[in-house]
Amino acid sequence: MSKKNWQSNANPLPPHPFAHFAANEDWVLVSGIGGHDASGHIAESAQEQAVTAFGKIKVMLESQGSSLNEVVWFTPYVTDRADVAAVDAVIRQYLSGTRTASAALTIVGLVDPRMKVEFDVWAYKGAVITADSSNVFTD
C-alpha cells in the first residue's frame, strides 16, 4: 500500500458518516470508539465501557497490522471526573508499559447519553516506545 493511499473501514456502519479507522502502510488512526458491544448494548459503568472500547480498538489495530504496543497518541474522553481513576486503570491495563503522548479530556457529553467514555488512538506501525527519563520541565 502506498503512503498516499489510505483505507478506512466500512463495517459496521458508525452512527455518523465517518469511518472508525483510517490506515496506510505506516499509520492507523482510530477514532470515536465507545463502549458499545456488537449488539449495541452498553454497560452502565465507565470502566466496563472502557474495557469494551479497548477490545474494539485492539481488533481494529490488529486488522491493519498494528497493535496496542504501537500506540503513540491516545485521547480519552470521559463524561464524569468521578470516573477518571477507573478509566485510567483500564488504560494502564491495555497500554501497559507504553507511555504514549496523550490529552485527557473530561467533557459534558457524548452523542449517546449512555456513553461515559470514547477514545481516539494513533498507532505508528513498527513504533518502539522507550522511556526517556530526562526532565524536560525547567524553571
DSSP file (Angstrom, degrees, kcal/mol; ACC not computed):
  #  RESIDUE AA STRUCTURE BP1 BP2  ACC     N-H-->O    O-->H-N    N-H-->O    O-->H-N    TCO  KAPPA ALPHA  PHI   PSI    X-CA   Y-CA   Z-CA
    1    1 A M              0   0    0      0, 0.0     2,-0.1     0, 0.0    24,-0.1   0.000 360.0 360.0 360.0 132.9    0.0    0.0    0.0
    2    2 A S    >   -     0   0    0      1,-0.1     3,-1.4    22,-0.1    23,-0.3  -0.473 360.0-121.1 -75.5 147.1    1.4    3.4   -0.9
    3    3 A K  T 3  S+     0   0    0      1,-0.3    -1,-0.1    -2,-0.1    23,-0.1   0.777 115.8  56.5 -58.3 -24.8    1.7    6.0    1.8
    4    4 A K  T 3  S+     0   0    0      1,-0.1     2,-0.7    20,-0.0    -1,-0.3   0.727  93.6  79.3 -79.1 -21.4   -0.6    8.2   -0.3
    5    5 A N    <   -     0   0    0     -3,-1.4     2,-0.3     2,-0.0    20,-0.3  -0.794  61.4-177.4 -95.4 116.6   -3.3    5.5   -0.3
    6    6 A W        -     0   0    0     -2,-0.7     2,-0.3    18,-0.1    18,-0.2  -0.830   7.4-160.5-107.2 147.7   -5.4    5.3    2.8
    7    7 A Q  E     -A   23   0A   0     16,-2.8    16,-2.8    -2,-0.3     2,-0.3  -0.929   4.3-166.3-122.9 154.4   -8.1    2.9    3.5
    8    8 A S  E     -A   22   0A   0     -2,-0.3    14,-0.2    14,-0.2     2,-0.1  -0.960  27.9 -98.7-136.9 157.0  -10.9    3.1    6.0
    9    9 A N        -     0   0    0     12,-1.3    12,-0.1    -2,-0.3    11,-0.1  -0.386  22.1-169.8 -76.1 153.0  -13.4    0.6    7.4
   10   10 A A        +     0   0    0      1,-0.2    -1,-0.1     9,-0.1     0, 0.0   0.614  52.6  96.0-111.9 -21.6  -16.9    0.3    6.0
   11   11 A N  S    S+     0   0    0      1,-0.1    -1,-0.2     2,-0.1     2,-0.1  -0.972  71.9  27.8-134.1 146.8  -18.5   -2.0    8.6
   12   12 A P  S    S-     0   0    0      0, 0.0     8,-0.2     0, 0.0    -1,-0.1   0.645  93.4-121.8 -72.1 158.0  -20.0   -1.9   11.0
   13   13 A L        -     0   0    0     -2,-0.1    -2,-0.1     6,-0.1     6,-0.1  -0.473  24.1-136.7 -66.5 127.0  -21.6    1.4   10.0
   14   14 A P        -     0   0    0      0, 0.0    -1,-0.1     0, 0.0     5,-0.0  -0.330  24.7-108.1 -75.0 167.7  -20.9    4.1   12.6
   15   15 A P  S    S+     0   0    0      0, 0.0    -2,-0.1     0, 0.0     0, 0.0   0.665 103.8  49.1 -71.9 -13.3  -23.8    6.4   13.6
   16   16 A H  S    S-     0   0    0      2,-0.2     2,-1.5     0, 0.0     0, 0.0  -0.748 103.0 -95.2-119.9 168.6  -22.1    9.2   11.7
   17   17 A P  S    S+     0   0    0      0, 0.0     2,-0.3     0, 0.0    -4,-0.0  -0.118  92.5  98.1 -79.7  44.5  -20.7    9.4    8.1
   18   18 A F  S    S-     0   0    0     -2,-1.5    -2,-0.2     2,-0.0     2,-0.2  -0.921  72.6-117.6-128.2 153.3  -17.2    8.7    9.3
   19   19 A A        -     0   0    0     -2,-0.3    12,-0.1     1,-0.1    -9,-0.1  -0.516  19.0-128.2 -83.3 157.7  -15.1    5.5    9.5
   20   20 A H  S    S+     0   0    0      1,-0.2    11,-2.7    -8,-0.2     2,-0.3   0.755  90.3   9.2 -76.2 -24.8  -13.9    4.1   12.8
   21   21 A F  E     - B   0  30A   0      9,-0.2   -12,-1.3   -12,-0.1     2,-0.3  -0.994  55.9-160.2-150.9 157.4  -10.4    3.9   11.4
   22   22 A A  E     +AB   8  29A   0      7,-2.0     7,-3.1    -2,-0.3     2,-0.3  -0.989  23.9 177.5-132.5 142.5   -8.2    5.1    8.5
   23   23 A A  E     +AB   7  28A   0    -16,-2.8   -16,-2.8    -2,-0.3     2,-0.2  -0.989  17.1 174.3-147.1 151.3   -4.9    3.4    7.8
   24   24 A N        -     0   0    0      3,-2.3   -21,-0.1    -2,-0.3   -18,-0.1  -0.681  61.5 -69.5-134.7-163.5   -1.9    3.3    5.4
   25   25 A E  S    S+     0   0    0    -23,-0.3   -22,-0.1   -20,-0.3     3,-0.1   0.715 131.6  26.3 -67.3 -18.0    1.3    1.4    5.4
   26   26 A D  S    S+     0   0    0      1,-0.2    99,-3.4   -23,-0.1     2,-0.3   0.768 117.4  46.0-110.2 -37.1    2.6    3.5    8.4
   27   27 A W  E     - C   0 124A   0     97,-0.2    -3,-2.3   -24,-0.1     2,-0.4  -0.813  45.0-168.3-119.9 148.7   -0.3    4.7   10.4
   28   28 A V  E     -BC  23 123A   0     95,-2.3    95,-2.7    -2,-0.3     2,-0.6  -0.967  13.8-168.1-129.5 118.8   -3.6    3.5   11.9
   29   29 A L  E     -BC  22 122A   0     -7,-3.1    -7,-2.0    -2,-0.4     2,-0.5  -0.934   4.3-172.3-109.3 117.2   -5.9    6.3   13.1
   30   30 A V  E     -BC  21 121A   0     91,-3.2    91,-3.0    -2,-0.6     2,-0.4  -0.924  10.7-178.1-111.8 131.4   -8.8    5.0   15.2
   31   31 A S  E     +     0   0A   0    -11,-2.7    89,-0.2    -2,-0.5    -2,-0.0  -0.966  48.1   9.3-137.9 149.1  -11.5    7.5   16.3
   32   32 A G  E     +     0   0A   0     -2,-0.4     2,-0.7     1,-0.2    88,-0.2   0.848  68.2 166.6  64.2  40.0  -14.7    7.8   18.2
   33   33 A I  E     + C   0 119A   0     86,-2.4    86,-2.1    -3,-0.1    -1,-0.2  -0.791   7.3 174.1 -96.4 116.1  -14.6    4.4   19.8
   34   34 A G        -     0   0    0     -2,-0.7    84,-0.2    84,-0.2    22,-0.2  -0.326  45.3 -87.7-105.4-169.9  -17.1    4.0   22.7
   35   35 A G  S    S+     0   0    0     82,-0.5     8,-0.6    -2,-0.1     2,-0.2   0.081  74.3 128.8 -94.4  23.0  -18.1    1.1   24.9
   36   36 A H  B     -G   42   0B   0      6,-0.2     6,-0.2    16,-0.1     2,-0.1  -0.574  49.6-140.4 -75.0 138.5  -21.0   -0.4   22.7
   37   37 A D    >   -     0   0    0      4,-2.9     3,-2.0    -2,-0.2    -1,-0.1  -0.305  38.8 -83.2 -86.6-176.6  -20.7   -4.1   22.1
   38   38 A A  T 3  S+     0   0    0      1,-0.3    -1,-0.1     2,-0.1    -2,-0.1   0.761 130.8  50.3 -61.2 -26.6  -21.6   -5.7   18.7
   39   39 A S  T 3  S-     0   0    0      2,-0.1    -1,-0.3     1,-0.0     3,-0.1   0.464 121.0-105.0 -90.7  -0.8  -25.3   -5.7   19.5
   40   40 A G  S <  S+     0   0    0     -3,-2.0    -2,-0.1     1,-0.3     2,-0.1   0.371  74.0 141.9  93.4  -4.7  -25.4   -2.1   20.6
   41   41 A H        -     0   0    0     -5,-0.1    -4,-2.9     1,-0.0     2,-0.4  -0.426  32.8-162.6 -68.1 144.4  -25.5   -2.8   24.3
   42   42 A I  B     -G   36   0B   0     -6,-0.2    -6,-0.2    -2,-0.1     7,-0.1  -0.997  16.3-123.3-133.5 130.8  -23.5   -0.5   26.5
   43   43 A A        -     0   0    0     -8,-0.6    -8,-0.1    -2,-0.4     6,-0.1  -0.201  17.7-125.6 -66.4 160.3  -22.5   -1.3   30.1
   44   44 A E  S    S+     0   0    0     71,-0.0     2,-0.2    72,-0.0    -1,-0.1   0.882  86.2  73.0 -74.2 -39.9  -23.5    1.1   32.9
   45   45 A S  S  > S-     0   0    0      1,-0.1     4,-2.1    71,-0.0     5,-0.2  -0.507  74.6-136.9 -86.1 146.4  -20.0    1.7   34.3
   46   46 A A  H  > S+     0   0    0      1,-0.2     4,-2.3     2,-0.2     5,-0.1   0.858 106.3  57.2 -62.8 -36.0  -17.4    3.8   32.6
   47   47 A Q  H  > S+     0   0    0      2,-0.2     4,-2.0     1,-0.2    -1,-0.2   0.934 108.1  45.0 -63.5 -46.7  -14.8    1.1   33.5
   48   48 A E  H  > S+     0   0    0      1,-0.2     4,-2.3     2,-0.2    -1,-0.2   0.885 112.1  52.9 -64.6 -38.7  -16.7   -1.6   31.6
   49   49 A Q  H  X S+     0   0    0     -4,-2.1     4,-2.5     1,-0.2    -1,-0.2   0.902 108.0  51.5 -62.2 -39.9  -17.3    0.7   28.7
   50   50 A A  H  X S+     0   0    0     -4,-2.3     4,-2.5     2,-0.2    -2,-0.2   0.903 108.5  50.8 -64.4 -41.4  -13.5    1.4   28.6
   51   51 A V  H  X S+     0   0    0     -4,-2.0     4,-1.9     2,-0.2    -2,-0.2   0.928 111.8  47.5 -61.7 -45.4  -12.8   -2.4   28.5
   52   52 A T  H  X S+     0   0    0     -4,-2.3     4,-1.8     2,-0.2    -2,-0.2   0.914 111.8  50.6 -61.7 -43.6  -15.2   -2.9   25.6
   53   53 A A  H  X S+     0   0    0     -4,-2.5     4,-2.6     1,-0.2    -2,-0.2   0.917 108.7  51.0 -62.1 -44.1  -13.8    0.0   23.7
   54   54 A F  H  X S+     0   0    0     -4,-2.5     4,-2.8     1,-0.2    -1,-0.2   0.874 106.0  56.2 -63.2 -36.1  -10.2   -1.3   24.1
   55   55 A G  H  X S+     0   0    0     -4,-1.9     4,-1.8     2,-0.2    -1,-0.2   0.917 110.6  44.4 -59.3 -42.6  -11.3   -4.7   22.8
   56   56 A K  H  X S+     0   0    0     -4,-1.8     4,-2.4     2,-0.2    -2,-0.2   0.903 112.7  51.0 -68.7 -41.3  -12.6   -3.0   19.7
   57   57 A I  H  X S+     0   0    0     -4,-2.6     4,-2.9     2,-0.2     5,-0.2   0.924 108.4  52.6 -61.2 -44.7   -9.5   -0.8   19.3
   58   58 A K  H  X S+     0   0    0     -4,-2.8     4,-2.6     1,-0.2     5,-0.2   0.929 110.5  47.3 -57.2 -47.6   -7.3   -3.9   19.6
   59   59 A V  H  X S+     0   0    0     -4,-1.8     4,-2.1     2,-0.2    -1,-0.2   0.910 112.6  49.4 -61.7 -43.6   -9.2   -5.7   16.9
   60   60 A M  H  X S+     0   0    0     -4,-2.4     4,-0.7     2,-0.2    -2,-0.2   0.932 112.8  46.4 -63.1 -46.2   -9.0   -2.6   14.6
   61   61 A L  H ><>S+     0   0    0     -4,-2.9     5,-2.4     1,-0.2     3,-1.3   0.944 113.8  48.0 -61.2 -47.6   -5.3   -2.1   15.1
   62   62 A E  H ><5S+     0   0    0     -4,-2.6     3,-1.6     1,-0.3    -1,-0.2   0.836 103.3  61.6 -64.3 -32.6   -4.5   -5.8   14.5
   63   63 A S  H 3<5S+     0   0    0     -4,-2.1    -1,-0.3     1,-0.3    -2,-0.2   0.722 108.8  44.9 -65.2 -18.3   -6.7   -5.9   11.4
   64   64 A Q  T <<5S-     0   0    0     -3,-1.3    -1,-0.3    -4,-0.7    -2,-0.2   0.177 126.4 -97.5-110.4  15.1   -4.3   -3.3    9.9
   65   65 A G  T < 5S+     0   0    0     -3,-1.6    -3,-0.2     1,-0.3     2,-0.2   0.763  91.4 102.3  78.4  25.6   -1.1   -5.0   11.0
   66   66 A S      < -     0   0    0     -5,-2.4     2,-0.3    -6,-0.1    -1,-0.3  -0.585  50.3-155.7-124.8-172.0   -0.6   -2.9   14.2
   67   67 A S    >   -     0   0    0     -2,-0.2     3,-1.6    -3,-0.1     4,-0.1  -0.966  38.8 -93.6-158.7 171.3   -1.1   -3.4   17.9
   68   68 A L  G >  S+     0   0    0     -2,-0.3     3,-1.4     1,-0.3    -1,-0.1   0.778 118.7  66.7 -62.3 -26.7   -1.7   -1.6   21.2
   69   69 A N  G 3  S+     0   0    0      1,-0.2    60,-0.4    54,-0.0    -1,-0.3   0.652  97.4  54.6 -69.0 -14.5    2.1   -1.6   21.7
   70   70 A E  G <  S+     0   0    0     -3,-1.6    54,-2.1    58,-0.1     2,-0.4   0.295  75.0 126.2-102.6   8.8    2.4    0.8   18.8
   71   71 A V  E <   +D  123   0A   0     -3,-1.4    52,-0.3    52,-0.2     3,-0.1  -0.545  25.4 168.6 -70.0 123.3    0.1    3.4   20.1
   72   72 A V  E     +     0   0A   0     50,-2.6    29,-1.8    -2,-0.4     2,-0.4   0.562  66.6  35.3-111.3 -15.0    1.9    6.8   20.1
   73   73 A W  E     +De 122 101A   0     49,-1.7    49,-2.8    27,-0.2     2,-0.4  -0.988  63.4 176.2-142.4 131.5   -1.1    9.1   20.7
   74   74 A F  E     -De 121 102A   0     27,-1.9    29,-1.1    -2,-0.4    47,-0.2  -0.996   7.7-171.9-138.6 128.5   -4.2    8.4   22.8
   75   75 A T  E     -D  120   0A   0     45,-2.9    45,-2.0    -2,-0.4     2,-0.4  -0.951   6.1-166.7-123.4 113.1   -7.1   10.7   23.7
   76   76 A P  E     -D  119   0A   0      0, 0.0    29,-2.2     0, 0.0     2,-0.5  -0.815   4.0-161.0 -94.9 137.8   -9.6    9.6   26.3
   77   77 A Y  E     -Df 118 105A   0     41,-2.7    41,-1.6    -2,-0.4     2,-0.4  -0.982  13.3-178.8-114.3 121.2  -12.9   11.5   26.6
   78   78 A V  E     -Df 117 106A   0     27,-2.6    29,-2.1    -2,-0.5    39,-0.2  -0.974  21.6-154.0-124.5 134.6  -14.7   10.9   29.9
   79   79 A T  S    S+     0   0    0     37,-2.1     2,-0.4    -2,-0.4    38,-0.1   0.591  81.0  41.2 -87.1  -9.6  -18.0   12.5   30.8
   80   80 A D    >   -     0   0    0     36,-0.4     3,-2.3     1,-0.1     4,-0.4  -0.969  65.6-146.7-142.5 123.1  -17.6   12.5   34.6
   81   81 A R  G >  S+     0   0    0     -2,-0.4     3,-1.4     1,-0.3     4,-0.4   0.801  99.4  68.3 -56.7 -28.7  -14.5   13.3   36.5
   82   82 A A  G 3  S+     0   0    0      1,-0.3     4,-0.3     2,-0.1    -1,-0.3   0.715  99.2  51.0 -64.1 -19.4  -15.5   10.8   39.1
   83   83 A D  G <> S+     0   0    0     -3,-2.3     4,-2.4     1,-0.1    -1,-0.3   0.506  82.7  93.2 -94.4  -6.2  -14.9    8.0   36.5
   84   84 A V  H <> S+     0   0    0     -3,-1.4     4,-3.0    -4,-0.4     5,-0.2   0.900  83.8  49.7 -59.4 -45.8  -11.3    9.2   35.6
   85   85 A A  H  > S+     0   0    0     -4,-0.4     4,-1.9     1,-0.2    -1,-0.2   0.911 112.7  47.3 -61.7 -42.8   -9.5    6.9   38.0
   86   86 A A  H  > S+     0   0    0     -4,-0.3     4,-1.4     2,-0.2    -1,-0.2   0.903 114.6  46.4 -65.4 -41.1  -11.4    3.8   37.0
   87   87 A V  H  X S+     0   0    0     -4,-2.4     4,-2.5     1,-0.2    -2,-0.2   0.905 109.3  55.0 -68.3 -40.9  -10.9    4.6   33.3
   88   88 A D  H  X S+     0   0    0     -4,-3.0     4,-2.7    -5,-0.2    -2,-0.2   0.883 103.9  55.8 -57.7 -38.6   -7.1    5.3   33.9
   89   89 A A  H  X S+     0   0    0     -4,-1.9     4,-1.5     2,-0.2    -1,-0.2   0.890 109.1  46.2 -61.9 -39.3   -6.8    1.9   35.5
   90   90 A V  H  X S+     0   0    0     -4,-1.4     4,-2.3     2,-0.2     5,-0.3   0.915 111.0  52.2 -68.6 -43.2   -8.2    0.3   32.3
   91   91 A I  H  X S+     0   0    0     -4,-2.5     4,-2.8     1,-0.2    -2,-0.2   0.929 109.2  50.0 -58.2 -45.4   -5.9    2.4   30.1
   92   92 A R  H  < S+     0   0    0     -4,-2.7    -1,-0.2     1,-0.2    -2,-0.2   0.857 109.9  52.3 -61.8 -35.1   -2.9    1.3   32.2
   93   93 A Q  H >< S+     0   0    0     -4,-1.5     3,-0.7    -5,-0.2    -2,-0.2   0.932 117.8  34.9 -66.1 -46.3   -4.0   -2.3   31.8
   94   94 A Y  H 3< S+     0   0    0     -4,-2.3    -2,-0.2     1,-0.2    -1,-0.2   0.766 125.3  39.8 -84.8 -26.5   -4.3   -2.1   28.0
   95   95 A L  T >< S+     0   0    0     -4,-2.8     3,-1.9    -5,-0.3    -1,-0.2  -0.159  83.6 164.3-110.5  37.9   -1.3    0.2   27.4
   96   96 A S  T <   +     0   0    0     -3,-0.7    -3,-0.1     1,-0.3     3,-0.1  -0.320  69.7   6.4 -61.6 131.6    0.9   -1.4   30.0
   97   97 A G  T 3  S+     0   0    0      1,-0.2     2,-0.6    -5,-0.1    -1,-0.3   0.292 107.6 106.4  80.6 -11.4    4.5   -0.4   29.6
   98   98 A T    <   -     0   0    0     -3,-1.9     2,-0.9    -6,-0.2    -1,-0.2  -0.896  50.0-168.3-105.6 118.4    3.6    2.1   26.9
   99   99 A R        -     0   0    0     -2,-0.6     2,-0.1    -3,-0.1    31,-0.1  -0.805  21.1-177.2-104.2  91.1    3.7    5.8   27.8
  100  100 A T        -     0   0    0     -2,-0.9     2,-0.2    -5,-0.1   -27,-0.2  -0.373  34.7 -98.6 -82.2 162.7    2.0    7.4   24.9
  101  101 A A  E     +e   73   0A   0    -29,-1.8   -27,-1.9    -2,-0.1     2,-0.3  -0.572  58.7 169.1 -71.2 148.4    1.5   11.1   24.3
  102  102 A S  E     -e   74   0A   0    -29,-0.2     2,-0.4    -2,-0.2   -27,-0.2  -0.998  39.1-146.0-161.4 153.5   -2.0   12.0   25.4
  103  103 A A        -     0   0    0    -29,-1.1     2,-0.5    -2,-0.3   -29,-0.0  -0.894  21.4-151.0-111.5 153.1   -4.6   14.5   26.1
  104  104 A A        -     0   0    0     -2,-0.4     2,-0.5   -29,-0.2   -27,-0.1  -0.969  17.6-174.5-128.7 116.7   -7.1   13.8   28.8
  105  105 A L  E     -f   77   0A   0    -29,-2.2   -27,-2.6    -2,-0.5     2,-0.6  -0.934  20.8-162.8-120.9 130.0  -10.5   15.4   28.5
  106  106 A T  E     -f   78   0A   0     -2,-0.5     2,-0.2   -29,-0.2   -27,-0.2  -0.951  29.5-174.4-102.1 123.1  -13.5   15.5   30.7
  107  107 A I        -     0   0    0    -29,-2.1     3,-0.1    -2,-0.6   -26,-0.0  -0.719  36.5-115.3-121.2 166.3  -16.4   16.6   28.5
  108  108 A V  S    S-     0   0    0     -2,-0.2     2,-0.3     1,-0.2    -1,-0.1   0.887  83.9 -37.2 -69.0 -41.0  -20.0   17.5   29.0
  109  109 A G        -     0   0    0    -31,-0.1     2,-0.2    -3,-0.0    -1,-0.2  -0.988  48.6-121.6-174.3 168.3  -21.4   14.6   27.0
  110  110 A L        -     0   0    0      5,-0.4     5,-0.1    -2,-0.3     8,-0.0  -0.700  45.7 -91.2-118.6 173.0  -21.2   12.3   24.0
  111  111 A V  S    S+     0   0    0     -2,-0.2    -1,-0.0     1,-0.1     3,-0.0   0.826 117.9  50.0 -58.8 -36.2  -23.5   11.6   21.2
  112  112 A D  S >  S-     0   0    0      1,-0.1     3,-2.3     0, 0.0    -2,-0.3  -0.924  81.8-143.5-102.9 120.3  -25.3    8.7   23.0
  113  113 A P  T 3  S+     0   0    0      0, 0.0    -1,-0.1     0, 0.0    -2,-0.1   0.684  99.0  61.9 -61.0 -16.8  -26.3    9.8   26.5
  114  114 A R  T 3  S+     0   0    0      2,-0.0     2,-0.2    -3,-0.0    -3,-0.1   0.696  83.4 101.7 -77.3 -18.5  -25.4    6.3   27.8
  115  115 A M    <   +     0   0    0     -3,-2.3    -5,-0.4     1,-0.2     3,-0.1  -0.475  38.5 169.5 -74.3 132.1  -21.8    6.8   26.8
  116  116 A K        +     0   0    0     -2,-0.2   -37,-2.1     1,-0.2   -36,-0.4   0.544  67.0  30.4-112.6 -16.8  -19.3    7.6   29.5
  117  117 A V  E     + D   0  78A   0    -39,-0.2   -82,-0.5   -38,-0.1     2,-0.3  -0.977  52.6 176.4-141.8 154.4  -16.1    7.2   27.5
  118  118 A E  E     - D   0  77A   0    -41,-1.6   -41,-2.7    -2,-0.3     2,-0.4  -0.949  16.1-154.6-153.8 143.0  -14.8    7.5   24.0
  119  119 A F  E     -CD  33  76A   0    -86,-2.1   -86,-2.4    -2,-0.3     2,-0.4  -0.925  11.6-164.0-126.7 146.3  -11.3    7.0   22.7
  120  120 A D  E     - D   0  75A   0    -45,-2.0   -45,-2.9    -2,-0.4     2,-0.4  -0.980  18.5-173.4-120.2 139.4   -9.1    8.2   19.8
  121  121 A V  E     -CD  30  74A   0    -91,-3.0   -91,-3.2    -2,-0.4     2,-0.5  -0.996  16.4-165.3-137.7 137.0   -5.9    6.3   19.0
  122  122 A W  E     -CD  29  73A   0    -49,-2.8   -50,-2.6    -2,-0.4   -49,-1.7  -0.993  14.8-174.6-118.7 123.6   -3.0    6.9   16.7
  123  123 A A  E     -CD  28  71A   0    -95,-2.7   -95,-2.3    -2,-0.5     2,-0.6  -0.962  14.8-152.3-119.2 137.0   -0.7    3.9   16.1
  124  124 A Y  E >   -C   27   0A   0    -54,-2.1     3,-2.3    -2,-0.4   -97,-0.2  -0.937  29.0-120.0-107.3 116.9    2.5    4.0   14.1
  125  125 A K  T 3  S+     0   0    0    -99,-3.4   -59,-0.1    -2,-0.6   -60,-0.0  -0.335  97.4  14.0 -61.3 126.3    3.3    0.6   12.6
  126  126 A G  T 3  S+     0   0    0      1,-0.3    -1,-0.3    -2,-0.1   -60,-0.0   0.446  88.1 156.2  89.1   1.3    6.7   -0.6   13.9
  127  127 A A    <   -     0   0    0     -3,-2.3     2,-0.5   -57,-0.1    -1,-0.3  -0.340  26.6-163.8 -63.1 138.2    6.9    2.0   16.7
  128  128 A V        -     0   0    0    -58,-0.1     2,-0.6     2,-0.0   -58,-0.1  -0.969   8.7-158.7-122.9 112.2    9.1    1.1   19.6
  129  129 A I        -     0   0    0     -2,-0.5     2,-0.3   -60,-0.4   -29,-0.1  -0.810  12.8-179.8 -98.5 123.7    8.4    3.3   22.5
  130  130 A T        -     0   0    0     -2,-0.6     2,-0.3   -31,-0.1    -2,-0.0  -0.867  32.2-101.9-119.9 156.3   11.1    3.7   25.2
  131  131 A A        -     0   0    0     -2,-0.3     2,-0.6     2,-0.0   -33,-0.0  -0.572  25.2-161.4 -79.0 135.4   11.2    5.7   28.4
  132  132 A D        -     0   0    0     -2,-0.3    -1,-0.0     2,-0.1    -2,-0.0  -0.969   4.2-172.1-114.8 112.4   13.1    8.9   28.4
  133  133 A S        +     0   0    0     -2,-0.6    -1,-0.1     2,-0.1     2,-0.0   0.350  42.4 122.5 -91.3   7.6   13.8    9.9   32.0
  134  134 A S        -     0   0    0      1,-0.1     2,-0.8     2,-0.0    -2,-0.1  -0.386  67.6-119.3 -68.5 149.9   15.2   13.3   31.2
  135  135 A N        +     0   0    0      1,-0.2    -1,-0.1    -2,-0.0    -2,-0.1  -0.806  31.8 177.0 -92.9 109.1   13.4   16.2   32.9
  136  136 A V        +     0   0    0     -2,-0.8     2,-0.6     2,-0.0    -1,-0.2   0.558  59.2  85.8 -89.2  -8.4   12.1   18.5   30.1
  137  137 A F        +     0   0    0     -3,-0.1     2,-0.3     2,-0.0    -2,-0.0  -0.840  56.8 168.0 -96.8 120.3   10.4   20.8   32.6
  138  138 A T              0   0    0     -2,-0.6    -2,-0.0     1,-0.1     0, 0.0  -0.921 360.0 360.0-128.6 155.4   12.7   23.5   33.9
  139  139 A D              0   0    0     -2,-0.3    -1,-0.1     0, 0.0    -2,-0.0   0.427 360.0 360.0 -88.3 360.0   12.1   26.7   35.9
